[in-house]
Amino acid sequence: MADDEQPGKDERQEQKRPVLNYRGPTAGGRLAAWLRVYKPGQGYWTRLGTALAAAAVVLILARYVYTQLNVYTSLDERLNPATGGVEKIFPTWKLLIVGSLVILASALGWHYINKPQVADFLIATESEMKKVNWTTWPDLIGSTKVVIFFMFLIAACLFVIDIMFGYFFYMISVLKHSPF
């Protein structure tokens, strides 16, 4: 007997089935909309790589800002009234500035990585990378040997041509010293 033929099954029960909403909860407001993942489960590796690269950029930026705050400000120094000199204190303000920058940059990175256009691009990139026909290890080693051999061959040919031009220009007195 099929599901819809069961006795006592009400049409209202059929309407109460949970609906999967991949766009996230709308009742949570703007914050919930910002924190949702657009098309979860798709393009995982490209999104992860993009997120790691964005995190590296944010950390490099944070390091740069912190060092520039060290150079151009004295937020971690204060006057000591007892000695009349300057003493170092814990860099609370510098860390708050850099921490705020990291939080802001991370939130913007999260938002832009989950924008529909960017996420669709990353998903499409991953699907195209799955179609790539990767070379085998022995073919890769053989191709690398050929490239290295021809690199040295072309370098040797250019060296010989350079020496010949050097002697030619020495013979017509353009150069004052011979190549060797």
Contact map, one row per residue, 1 for C-alpha under 8 A:
111011000000000000000000000000000000000000000000000000000000000000000000000000000000000000000000000000000000000000000000000000000000000000000000000000000000000000000000000000000000
111111000000000000000000000000000000000000000000000000000000000000000000000000000000000000000000000000000000000000000000000000000000000000000000000000000000000000000000000000000000
111111000000000000000000000000000000000000000000000000000000000000000000000000000000000000000000000000000000000000000000000000000000000000000000000000000000000000000000000000000000
011111001000000000000000000000000000000000000000000000000000000000000000000000000000000000000000000000000000000000000000000000000000000000000000000000000000000000000000000000000000
111111101000000000000000000000000000000000000000000000000000000000000000000000000000000000000000000000000000000000000000000000000000000000000000000000000000000000000000000000000000
111111111000000000000000000000000000000000000000000000000000000000000000000000000000000000000000000000000000000000000000000000000000000000000000000000000000000000000000000000000000
000011111000000000000000000000000000000000000000000000000000000000000000000000000000000000000000000000000000000000000000000000000000000000000000000000000000000000000000000000000000
000001111100000000000000000000000000000000000000000000000000000000000000000000000000000000000000000000000000000000000000000000000000000000000000000000000000000000000000000000000000
000111111110100000000000000000000000000000000000000000000000000000000000000000000000000000000000000000000000000000000000000000000000000000000000000000000000000000000000000000000000
000000011111110000000000000000000000000000000000000000000000000000000000000000000000000000000000000000000000000000000000000000000000000000000000000000000000000000000000000000000000
000000001111111000000000000000000000000000000000000000000000000000000000000000000000000000000000000000000000000000000000000000000000000000000000000000000000000000000000000000000000
000000000111111100000000000000000000000000000000000000000000000000000000000000000000000000000000000000000000000000000000000000000000000000000000000000000000000000000000000000000000
000000001111111110000000000000000000000000000000000000000000000000000000000000000000000000000000000000000000000000000000000000000000000000000000000000000000000000000000000000000000
000000000111111110000000000000000000000000000000000000000000000000000000000000000000000000000000000000000000000000000000000000000000000000000000000000000000000000000000000000000000
000000000011111110000000000000000000000000000000000000000000000000000000000000000000000000000000000000000000000000000000000000000000000000000000000000000000000000000000000000000000
000000000001111111000000000000000000000000000000000000000000000000000000000000000000000000000000000000000000000000000000000000000000000000000000000000000000000000000000000000000000
000000000000111111100000000000000000000000000000000000000000000000000000000000000000000000000000000000000000000000000000000000000000000000000000000000000000000000000000000000000000
000000000000000111110000000000000000000000000000000000000000000000000000000000000000000000000000000000000000000000000000000000000000000000000000000000000000000000000000000000000000
000000000000000011111000000000000000000000000000000000000000000000000000000000000000000000000000000000000000000000000000000000000000000000000000000000000000000000000000000000000000
000000000000000001111100000000000000000000000000000000000000000000000000000000000000000000000000000000000000000000000000000000000000000000000000000000000000000000000000000000000000
000000000000000000111111100000000000000000000000000000000000000000000000000000000000000000000000000000000000000000000000000000000000000000000000000000000000000000000000000000000000
000000000000000000011111000000000000011100000000000000000000000000000000000000000000000000000000000000000000000000000000000000000000000000000000000000000000000000000000000000000000
000000000000000000001111100000001001111000000000000000000000000000000000000000000000000000000000000000000000000000000000000000000000000000000000000000000000000000000000000000000000
000000000000000000001111110000011001100000000000000000000000000000000000000000000000000000000000000000000000000000000000000000000000000000000000000000000000000000000000000000000000
000000000000000000001011111100011000000000000000000000000000000000000000000000000000000000000000000000000000000000000000000000000000000000000000000000000000000000000000000000000000
000000000000000000000001111110011000000000000000000000000000000000000000000000000000000000000000000000000000000000000000000000000000000000000000000000000000000000000000000000000000
000000000000000000000000111110000000000000000000000000000000000000000000000000000000000000000000000000000000000000000000000000000000000000000000000000000000000000000000000000000000
000000000000000000000000111111111000000000000000000000000000000000000000000000000000000000000000000000000000000000000000000000000000000000000000000000000000000000000000000000000000
000000000000000000000000011111111000000000000000000000000000000000000000000000000000000000000000000000000000000000000000000000000000000000000000000000000000000000000000000000000000
000000000000000000000000000111111100000000000000000000000000000000000000000000000000000000000000000000000000000000000000000000000000000000000000000000000000000000000000000000000000
000000000000000000000000000111111110000000000000000000000000000000000000000000000000000000000000000000000000000000000000000000000000000000000000000000000000000000000000000000000000
000000000000000000000001110111111111000000000000000000000000000000000000000000000000000000000000000000000000000000000000000000000000000000000000000000000000000000000000000000000000
000000000000000000000011110111111111000000000000000000000000000000000000000000000000000000000000000000000000000000000000000000000000000000000000000000000000000000000000000000000000
000000000000000000000000000001111111000000000000000000000000000000000000000000000000000000000000000000000000001000000000000000000000000000000000000000000000000000000000000000000000
000000000000000000000000000000111111100000000000000000000000000000000000000000000000000000000000000000000000001000000000000000000000000000000000000000000000000000000000000000000000
000000000000000000000011000000011111110000000000000000000000000000000000000000000000000000000000000000000000000000000000000000000000000000000000000000000000000000000000000000000000
000000000000000000000011000000000011111100000000000000000000000000000000000000000000000000000000000000000000000001000000000000000000000000000000000000000000000000000000000000000000
000000000000000000000110000000000001111100000000000000000000000000000000000000000000000000000000000000000000000001110010000000000000000000000000000000000000000000000000000000000000
000000000000000000000110000000000000111111000000000000000000000000000000000000000000000000000000000000000000000000000010000000000000000000000000000000000000000000000000000000000000
000000000000000000000100000000000000111111000000000000000000000000000000000000000000000000000000000000000000000000000000000000000000000000000000000000000000000000000000000000000000
000000000000000000000000000000000000001111110000000000000000000000000000000000000000000000000000000000000000000000000000000000000000000000000000000000000000000000000000000000000000
000000000000000000000000000000000000001111110000000000000000000000000000000000000000000000000000000000000000000000000000001000000000000000000000000000000000000000000000000000000000
000000000000000000000000000000000000000011111110000000000000000000000000000000000000000000000000000000000000000000000010011111100000000000000000000000000000000000000000000000000000
000000000000000000000000000000000000000011111111000000000000000000000000000000000000000000000000000000000000000000000000001000000000000000000000000000000000000000000000000000000000
000000000000000000000000000000000000000000111111100000000000000000000000000000000000000000000000000000000000000000000000000001000000000000000000000000000000000000000000000000000000
000000000000000000000000000000000000000000111111110000000000000000000000000000000000000000000000000000000000000000000000011011000000000000000000000000000000000000000000000000000000
000000000000000000000000000000000000000000111111111000000000000000000000000000000000000000000000000000000000000010000010010000000000000000000000000000000000000000000000000000000000
000000000000000000000000000000000000000000011111111100000000000000000000000000000000000000000000000000000000000000000000000000000000000000000000000000000000000000000000000000000000
000000000000000000000000000000000000000000001111111110000000000000000000000000000000000000000000000000000000000000000000000000000000000000000000000000000000000000000000000000000000
000000000000000000000000000000000000000000000111111111000000000000000000000000000000000000000000000000000000000010000000000000000000000000000000000000000000000000000000000000000000
000000000000000000000000000000000000000000000011111111100000000000000000000000000000000000000000000000000000110010000000000000000000000000000000000000000000000000000000000000000000
000000000000000000000000000000000000000000000001111111110000000000000000000000000000000000000000000000000000000000000000000000000000000000000000000000000000000000000000000000000000
000000000000000000000000000000000000000000000000111111111000000000000000000000000000000000000000000000000000000000000000000000000000000000000000000000000000000000000000000000000000
000000000000000000000000000000000000000000000000011111111100000000000000000000000000000000000000000000000000100000000000000000000000000000000000000000000000000000000000000000000000
000000000000000000000000000000000000000000000000001111111110000000000000000000000000000000000000000000000100000000000000000000000000000000000000000000000000000000000000000000000000
000000000000000000000000000000000000000000000000000111111111000000000000000000000000000000000000000000000000000000000000000000000000000000000000000000000000000000000000000000000000
000000000000000000000000000000000000000000000000000011111111100000000000000000000000000000000000000000000000000000000000000000000000000000000000000000000000000000000000000000000000
000000000000000000000000000000000000000000000000000001111111110000000000000000000000000000000000000001001100000000000000000000000000000000000000000000000000000000000000000000000000
000000000000000000000000000000000000000000000000000000111111111000000000000000000000000000000000000001000000000000000000000000000000000000000000000000000000000000000000000000000000
000000000000000000000000000000000000000000000000000000011111111100000000000000000000000000000000000000000000000000000000000000000000000000000000000000000000000000000000000000000000
000000000000000000000000000000000000000000000000000000001111111110000000000000000000000000000000000000000000000000000000000000000000000000000000000000000000000000000000000000000000
000000000000000000000000000000000000000000000000000000000111111111000000000000000000000000000000011011000000000000000000000000000000000000000000000000000000000000000000000000000000
000000000000000000000000000000000000000000000000000000000011111111100000000000000000000000000000000000000000000000000000000000000000000000000000000000000000000000000000000000000000
000000000000000000000000000000000000000000000000000000000001111111110000000000000000000000000000000000000000000000000000000000000000000000000000000000000000000000000000000000000000
000000000000000000000000000000000000000000000000000000000000111111111000000000000000000000000000010000000000000000000000000000000000000000000000000000000000000000000000000000000000
000000000000000000000000000000000000000000000000000000000000011111111100000000000000000000000110010000000000000000000000000000000000000000000000000000000000000000000000000000000000
000000000000000000000000000000000000000000000000000000000000001111111110000000000000000000000000000000000000000000000000000000000000000000000000000000000000000000000000000000000000
000000000000000000000000000000000000000000000000000000000000000111111111000000000000000000000000000000000000000000000000000000000000000000000000000000000000000000000000000000000000
000000000000000000000000000000000000000000000000000000000000000011111111111000000000000000000100000000000000000000000000000000000000000000000000000000000000000000000000000000000000
000000000000000000000000000000000000000000000000000000000000000001111111110000000000000000000000000000000000000000000000000000000000000000000000000000000000000000000000000000000000
000000000000000000000000000000000000000000000000000000000000000000111111100000000000000000000000000000000000000000000000000000000000000000000000000000000000000000000000000000000000
000000000000000000000000000000000000000000000000000000000000000000011111110000000000000000000000000000000000000000000000000000000000000000000000000000000000000000000000000000000000
000000000000000000000000000000000000000000000000000000000000000000001111111000000000000000000000000000000000000000000000000000000000000000000000000000000000000000000000000000000000
000000000000000000000000000000000000000000000000000000000000000000001101111110000000000000000000000000000000000000000000000000000000000000000000000000000000000000000000000000000000
000000000000000000000000000000000000000000000000000000000000000000001000111111000000000000101100000000000000000000000000000000000000000000000000000000000000000000000000000000000000
000000000000000000000000000000000000000000000000000000000000000000000000011111000000000111111100000000000000000000000000000000000000000000000000000000000000000000000000000000000000
000000000000000000000000000000000000000000000000000000000000000000000000011111100000011110000000000000000000000000000000000000000000000000000000000000000000000000000000000000000000
000000000000000000000000000000000000000000000000000000000000000000000000001111110000011110000000000000000000000000000000000000000000000000000000000000000000000000000000000000000000
000000000000000000000000000000000000000000000000000000000000000000000000000011111001111000000000000000000000000000000000000000000000000000000000000000000000000000000000000000000000
000000000000000000000000000000000000000000000000000000000000000000000000000001111111111000000000000000000000000000000000000000000000000000000000000000000000000000000000000000000000
000000000000000000000000000000000000000000000000000000000000000000000000000000111111100000000000000000000000000000000000000000000000000000000000000000000000000000000000000000000000
000000000000000000000000000000000000000000000000000000000000000000000000000000011111000000000000000000000000000000000000000000000000000000000000000000000000000000000000000000000000
000000000000000000000000000000000000000000000000000000000000000000000000000000011111100000000000000000000000000000000000000000000000000000000000000000000000000000000000000000000000
000000000000000000000000000000000000000000000000000000000000000000000000000000111111110000000000000000000000000000000000000000000000000000000000000000000000000000000000000000000000
000000000000000000000000000000000000000000000000000000000000000000000000000000111011111000000000000000000000000000000000000000000000000000000000000000000000000000000000000000000000
000000000000000000000000000000000000000000000000000000000000000000000000000011110001111100000000000000000000000000000000000000000000000000000000000000000000000000000000000000000000
000000000000000000000000000000000000000000000000000000000000000000000000000011110000111110000000000000000000000000000000000000000000000000000000000000000000000000000000000000000000
000000000000000000000000000000000000000000000000000000000000000000000000000111000000011111000000000000000000000000000000000000000000000000000000000000000000000000000000000000000000
000000000000000000000000000000000000000000000000000000000000000000000000000111000000001111100000000000000000000000000000000000000000000000000000000000000000000000000000000000000000
000000000000000000000000000000000000000000000000000000000000000000000000000100000000000111110000000000000000000000000000000000000000000000000000000000000000000000000000000000000000
000000000000000000000000000000000000000000000000000000000000000000000000001100000000000011111110000000000000000000000000000000000000000000000000000000000000000000000000000000000000
000000000000000000000000000000000000000000000000000000000000000000000000000100000000000001111111000000000000000000000000000000000000000000000000000000000000000000000000000000000000
000000000000000000000000000000000000000000000000000000000000000000000000001100000000000000111111100000000000000000000000000000000000000000000000000000000000000000000000000000000000
000000000000000000000000000000000000000000000000000000000000000001001000001100000000000000111111110000000000000000000000000000000000000000000000000000000000000000000000000000000000
000000000000000000000000000000000000000000000000000000000000000001000000000000000000000000111111111000000000000000000000000000000000000000000000000000000000000000000000000000000000
000000000000000000000000000000000000000000000000000000000000000000000000000000000000000000011111111100000000000000000000000000000000000000000000000000000000000000000000000000000000
000000000000000000000000000000000000000000000000000000000000000000000000000000000000000000001111111110000000000000000000000000000000000000000000000000000000000000000000000000000000
000000000000000000000000000000000000000000000000000000000000010011000000000000000000000000000111111111000000000000000000000000000000000000000000000000000000000000000000000000000000
000000000000000000000000000000000000000000000000000000000000010000000000000000000000000000000011111111100000000000000000000000000000000000000000000000000000000000000000000000000000
000000000000000000000000000000000000000000000000000000000000000000000000000000000000000000000001111111110000000000000000000000000000000000000000000000000000000000000000000000000000
000000000000000000000000000000000000000000000000000000000000010000000000000000000000000000000000111111111000000000000000000000000000000000000000000000000000000000000000000000000000
000000000000000000000000000000000000000000000000000000000110010000000000000000000000000000000000011111111100000000000000000000000000000000000000000000000000000000000000000000000000
000000000000000000000000000000000000000000000000000000000000000000000000000000000000000000000000001111111110000000000000000000000000000000000000000000000000000000000000000000000000
000000000000000000000000000000000000000000000000000000000000000000000000000000000000000000000000000111111111000000000000000000000000000000000000000000000000000000000000000000000000
000000000000000000000000000000000000000000000000000000000100000000000000000000000000000000000000000011111111100000000000000000000000000000000000000000000000000000000000000000000000
000000000000000000000000000000000000000000000000000000100100000000000000000000000000000000000000000001111111110000000000000000000000000000000000000000000000000000000000000000000000
000000000000000000000000000000000000000000000000000000000000000000000000000000000000000000000000000000111111111000000000000000000000000000000000000000000000000000000000000000000000
000000000000000000000000000000000000000000000000000000000000000000000000000000000000000000000000000000011111111100000000000000000000000000000000000000000000000000000000000000000000
000000000000000000000000000000000000000000000000001001000000000000000000000000000000000000000000000000001111111110000000000000000000000000000000000000000000000000000000000000000000
000000000000000000000000000000000000000000000000001000000000000000000000000000000000000000000000000000000111111111000000000000000000000000000000000000000000000000000000000000000000
000000000000000000000000000000000110000000000000000000000000000000000000000000000000000000000000000000000011111111100000000000000000000000000000000000000000000000000000000000000000
000000000000000000000000000000000000000000000000000000000000000000000000000000000000000000000000000000000001111111100100000000000000000000000000000000000000000000000000000000000000
000000000000000000000000000000000000000000000010011000000000000000000000000000000000000000000000000000000000111111100110000000000000000000000000000000000000000000000000000000000000
000000000000000000000000000000000000110000000000000000000000000000000000000000000000000000000000000000000000011111110110000000000000000000000000000000000000000000000000000000000000
000000000000000000000000000000000000010000000000000000000000000000000000000000000000000000000000000000000000001111111110000000000000000000000000000000000000000000000000000000000000
000000000000000000000000000000000000010000000000000000000000000000000000000000000000000000000000000000000000000001111111000000000000000000000000000000000000000000000000000000000000
000000000000000000000000000000000000000000000000000000000000000000000000000000000000000000000000000000000000000000111111100000000000000000000000000000000000000000000000000000000000
000000000000000000000000000000000000000000000000000000000000000000000000000000000000000000000000000000000000000111111111110000000000000000000000000000000000000000000000000000000000
000000000000000000000000000000000000011000100010000000000000000000000000000000000000000000000000000000000000000011111111111000000000000000000000000000000000000000000000000000000000
000000000000000000000000000000000000000000000000000000000000000000000000000000000000000000000000000000000000000000011111111100000000000000000000000000000000000000000000000000000000
000000000000000000000000000000000000000000000000000000000000000000000000000000000000000000000000000000000000000000001111111110000000000000000000000000000000000000000000000000000000
000000000000000000000000000000000000000000100110000000000000000000000000000000000000000000000000000000000000000000000111111111000000000000000000000000000000000000000000000000000000
000000000000000000000000000000000000000001110100000000000000000000000000000000000000000000000000000000000000000000000011111111100000000000000000000000000000000000000000000000000000
000000000000000000000000000000000000000000100000000000000000000000000000000000000000000000000000000000000000000000000001111111110000000000000000000000000000000000000000000000000000
000000000000000000000000000000000000000000100100000000000000000000000000000000000000000000000000000000000000000000000000111111111000000000000000000000000000000000000000000000000000
000000000000000000000000000000000000000000101100000000000000000000000000000000000000000000000000000000000000000000000000011111111100000000000000000000000000000000000000000000000000
000000000000000000000000000000000000000000100000000000000000000000000000000000000000000000000000000000000000000000000000001111111110000000000000000000000000000000000000000000000000
000000000000000000000000000000000000000000000000000000000000000000000000000000000000000000000000000000000000000000000000000111111111000000000000000000000000000000000000000000000000
000000000000000000000000000000000000000000000000000000000000000000000000000000000000000000000000000000000000000000000000000011111111000000000000000000000000000000000000000000000000
000000000000000000000000000000000000000000000000000000000000000000000000000000000000000000000000000000000000000000000000000001111111000000000000000000000000000000000000000000000000
000000000000000000000000000000000000000000000000000000000000000000000000000000000000000000000000000000000000000000000000000000111111100000000000000000000000000000000000000000000000
000000000000000000000000000000000000000000000000000000000000000000000000000000000000000000000000000000000000000000000000000000011111110000000000000000000000000000000000000000000000
000000000000000000000000000000000000000000000000000000000000000000000000000000000000000000000000000000000000000000000000000000000011111000000000000000000000000000000000000000000000
000000000000000000000000000000000000000000000000000000000000000000000000000000000000000000000000000000000000000000000000000000000001111100000000000000000000000000000000000000000000
000000000000000000000000000000000000000000000000000000000000000000000000000000000000000000000000000000000000000000000000000000000000111110110000000000000000000000000000000000000000
000000000000000000000000000000000000000000000000000000000000000000000000000000000000000000000000000000000000000000000000000000000000011111110000000000000000000000000000000000000000
000000000000000000000000000000000000000000000000000000000000000000000000000000000000000000000000000000000000000000000000000000000000001111111000000000000000000000000000000000000000
000000000000000000000000000000000000000000000000000000000000000000000000000000000000000000000000000000000000000000000000000000000000000111111100000000000000000000000000000000000000
000000000000000000000000000000000000000000000000000000000000000000000000000000000000000000000000000000000000000000000000000000000000001111111110000000000000000000000000000000000000
000000000000000000000000000000000000000000000000000000000000000000000000000000000000000000000000000000000000000000000000000000000000001111111111000000000000000000000000000000000000
000000000000000000000000000000000000000000000000000000000000000000000000000000000000000000000000000000000000000000000000000000000000000011111111100000000000000000000000000000000000
000000000000000000000000000000000000000000000000000000000000000000000000000000000000000000000000000000000000000000000000000000000000000001111111110000000000000000000000000000000000
000000000000000000000000000000000000000000000000000000000000000000000000000000000000000000000000000000000000000000000000000000000000000000111111111000000000000000000000000000000000
000000000000000000000000000000000000000000000000000000000000000000000000000000000000000000000000000000000000000000000000000000000000000000011111111100000000000000000000000000000000
000000000000000000000000000000000000000000000000000000000000000000000000000000000000000000000000000000000000000000000000000000000000000000001111111110000000000000000000000000000000
000000000000000000000000000000000000000000000000000000000000000000000000000000000000000000000000000000000000000000000000000000000000000000000111111111000000000000000000000000000000
000000000000000000000000000000000000000000000000000000000000000000000000000000000000000000000000000000000000000000000000000000000000000000000011111111100000000000000000000000000000
000000000000000000000000000000000000000000000000000000000000000000000000000000000000000000000000000000000000000000000000000000000000000000000001111111110000000000000000000000000000
000000000000000000000000000000000000000000000000000000000000000000000000000000000000000000000000000000000000000000000000000000000000000000000000111111111000000000000000000000000000
000000000000000000000000000000000000000000000000000000000000000000000000000000000000000000000000000000000000000000000000000000000000000000000000011111111100000000000000000000000000
000000000000000000000000000000000000000000000000000000000000000000000000000000000000000000000000000000000000000000000000000000000000000000000000001111111110000000000000000000000000
000000000000000000000000000000000000000000000000000000000000000000000000000000000000000000000000000000000000000000000000000000000000000000000000000111111111000000000000000000000000
000000000000000000000000000000000000000000000000000000000000000000000000000000000000000000000000000000000000000000000000000000000000000000000000000011111111100000000000000000000000
000000000000000000000000000000000000000000000000000000000000000000000000000000000000000000000000000000000000000000000000000000000000000000000000000001111111110000000000000000000000
000000000000000000000000000000000000000000000000000000000000000000000000000000000000000000000000000000000000000000000000000000000000000000000000000000111111111000000000000000000000
000000000000000000000000000000000000000000000000000000000000000000000000000000000000000000000000000000000000000000000000000000000000000000000000000000011111111100000000000000000000
000000000000000000000000000000000000000000000000000000000000000000000000000000000000000000000000000000000000000000000000000000000000000000000000000000001111111110000000000000000000
000000000000000000000000000000000000000000000000000000000000000000000000000000000000000000000000000000000000000000000000000000000000000000000000000000000111111111000000000000000000
000000000000000000000000000000000000000000000000000000000000000000000000000000000000000000000000000000000000000000000000000000000000000000000000000000000011111111100000000000000000
000000000000000000000000000000000000000000000000000000000000000000000000000000000000000000000000000000000000000000000000000000000000000000000000000000000001111111110000000000000000
000000000000000000000000000000000000000000000000000000000000000000000000000000000000000000000000000000000000000000000000000000000000000000000000000000000000111111111000000000000000
000000000000000000000000000000000000000000000000000000000000000000000000000000000000000000000000000000000000000000000000000000000000000000000000000000000000011111111100000000000000
000000000000000000000000000000000000000000000000000000000000000000000000000000000000000000000000000000000000000000000000000000000000000000000000000000000000001111111110000000000010
000000000000000000000000000000000000000000000000000000000000000000000000000000000000000000000000000000000000000000000000000000000000000000000000000000000000000111111111000000000000
000000000000000000000000000000000000000000000000000000000000000000000000000000000000000000000000000000000000000000000000000000000000000000000000000000000000000011111111100000000000
000000000000000000000000000000000000000000000000000000000000000000000000000000000000000000000000000000000000000000000000000000000000000000000000000000000000000001111111110000100110
000000000000000000000000000000000000000000000000000000000000000000000000000000000000000000000000000000000000000000000000000000000000000000000000000000000000000000111111111000000110
000000000000000000000000000000000000000000000000000000000000000000000000000000000000000000000000000000000000000000000000000000000000000000000000000000000000000000011111111100000000
000000000000000000000000000000000000000000000000000000000000000000000000000000000000000000000000000000000000000000000000000000000000000000000000000000000000000000001111111111100000
000000000000000000000000000000000000000000000000000000000000000000000000000000000000000000000000000000000000000000000000000000000000000000000000000000000000000000000111111111111100
000000000000000000000000000000000000000000000000000000000000000000000000000000000000000000000000000000000000000000000000000000000000000000000000000000000000000000000011111111100000
000000000000000000000000000000000000000000000000000000000000000000000000000000000000000000000000000000000000000000000000000000000000000000000000000000000000000000000001111111100000
000000000000000000000000000000000000000000000000000000000000000000000000000000000000000000000000000000000000000000000000000000000000000000000000000000000000000000000000111111110000
000000000000000000000000000000000000000000000000000000000000000000000000000000000000000000000000000000000000000000000000000000000000000000000000000000000000000000000000111111110000
000000000000000000000000000000000000000000000000000000000000000000000000000000000000000000000000000000000000000000000000000000000000000000000000000000000000000000000100111111111100
000000000000000000000000000000000000000000000000000000000000000000000000000000000000000000000000000000000000000000000000000000000000000000000000000000000000000000000000010011111100
000000000000000000000000000000000000000000000000000000000000000000000000000000000000000000000000000000000000000000000000000000000000000000000000000000000000000000000000010000111110
000000000000000000000000000000000000000000000000000000000000000000000000000000000000000000000000000000000000000000000000000000000000000000000000000000000000000000000110010000111111
000000000000000000000000000000000000000000000000000000000000000000000000000000000000000000000000000000000000000000000000000000000000000000000000000000000000000000100110000000001111
000000000000000000000000000000000000000000000000000000000000000000000000000000000000000000000000000000000000000000000000000000000000000000000000000000000000000000000000000000000111
